[in-house]
Amino acid sequence: MKKLITIQKWKTNYPNLILLKQNDVVEIMEKQNNNPKWKNWIFCKKKDKLGWVPSQIINRIENQKGIVKENYSAKELNINKGEKVIKIKELNGWGWVIRELNNEEGWLPMEILKEIEF
C-alpha cells in the first residue's frame, strides 16, 4: 500500500454507478479509446446501471455480452486537491484508494495522485 496526495480535484461523471457480482451478465457497450493511459476499460450496462469495467474481469460470451469474473464496484471518489489517500490496488491507469479523512473507498485516476512519505 502506498500513501498518495491528490494534485487536482476529481469529480465523477457517473453518479449512478454500476455494482457487479461474480457471474453477473453484462451488456458490453464500448471499449475505452479516449485516453491512452486508461486502456483496457469497457463501458458496460447491467439493467439501468452503466459504468466502466476493467476488461480483465470480463469473460466475453458473445460479441456484446460478458460474464463478470469477480465482484466489482465502479465507484469513483469525488475529491479535492490536497487530500491524502492510501492506494490498495492499481489497474489500467486507475487506483482503488481509501480516503484518509473518512475511510471512503473508490477509484481515482493515477495521473491526479502523487506519492508521499508515511
Number of C-alpha atoms within 10 A of each C-alpha: 8 14 19 23 19 21 15 13 12 16 12 14 10 14 15 13 17 20 16 20 13 13 14 15 21 22 18 21 14 12 16 16 12 8 8 10 13 16 16 17 20 19 17 23 18 15 9 8 14 21 21 22 24 20 18 14 16 22 15 16 11 10 8 12 17 20 19 22 16 13 12 15 17 20 20 22 20 14 17 14 13 14 16 22 27 19 23 15 12 14 16 16 16 20 20 22 25 19 19 15 9 8 11 11 19 19 22 25 19 19 13 15 22 15 14 11 6 6
